[in-house]
Amino acid sequence: MKDTLGCLRALAEPTRLRLARLCAADDLTVSDLTELLGSSQPGVSRHLKLLVEGGVLERFREGSWVFYRLVRGGAQLPLVRSALDALAQDDPVLAADDDRLRRLAEARSERARAYFDTVAPDWDRMRTLQADETVVDAEIKAIVLDRPVASLLDVGTGTGRMLGLLGGAVARAEGIDLSPEMLTLARERLLAAGLRHCLVRHADMEHLSGESRDFEVVIFHQVLHYSTRPGAAVRECARALKSGGRMVIVDYLPHAVEELRSAHNHARLGFATAEVAQWFDDSGLGMVEAREVPGRSLTVGIWVGQKQINQGVGR
């Protein structure tokens, strides 16, 4: 009873209810929330402290940044969800919050897109400075090509490295990306390699409306750390998998190399296996493998999830 009352007290205040609702939609910093609510930083911080103590939000640190998000589990989660679901969808205050959150997300996406367009010609060289790609590529090939693959979707294809690496052994391969500059370089690479059956196109990994839903493999290669909503991207792209299909995520394990955020626009400083497993679970996938590949200063994680046999295209 004590925990339930603490949760209810934390939610029983307009600003805290708005904060909980915003953090249910995205992982946000104090600065983000201060901007979204137009409130003072100390006031927002006090409200966040009460929400964390009440079991409504959880706080996690990445380097020098601290994020807040809705609790992922626990006895209070159904109560929190019920309270948020009971809010009127046409409330003007909440509608304004949604609009500001949308504009914040668009601004972050635009900064990332501008960054990608700037570094596209030098993209692959930058990758070699951060990890031993030869070893990582060998691990990826061993995992993906351990059986015949008829169709593959490369999410955030960039310059098309994964299509170049795997495309020759795949009957049909597609790559999607938001950056026109990256897609131009990817097309040039695929043409030079004679991989005419590999296609690339402009698409958003969080909104795959109209995309095929019959891929045997979906791969995220070093792209999710640029996303402010990686779990949402995983859930959306899991819908593109056919029954029994596999998702392969290649990214950094948690680290504290702040330069990657400040100079290279990383939104997240790596991911723990437990967090990736939660994304898979939320997406109807089961974790079947997790590997670690140590690099010069960063460790690369490779996680494999599989959609249940005969499962539908969405959850």
Helices and strands as residue ranges (DSSP letters): H 2-11, H 14-25, E 28-29, H 30-37, H 41-53, E 57-62, E 65-70, H 77-85, H 92-119, G 120-122, H 123-130, H 133-144, E 149-155, H 161-166, G 167-169, E 170-177, H 180-192, E 198-202, E 215-221, G 224-226, H 230-238, E 241-252, H 259-262, H 273-282, E 285-294, E 299-307
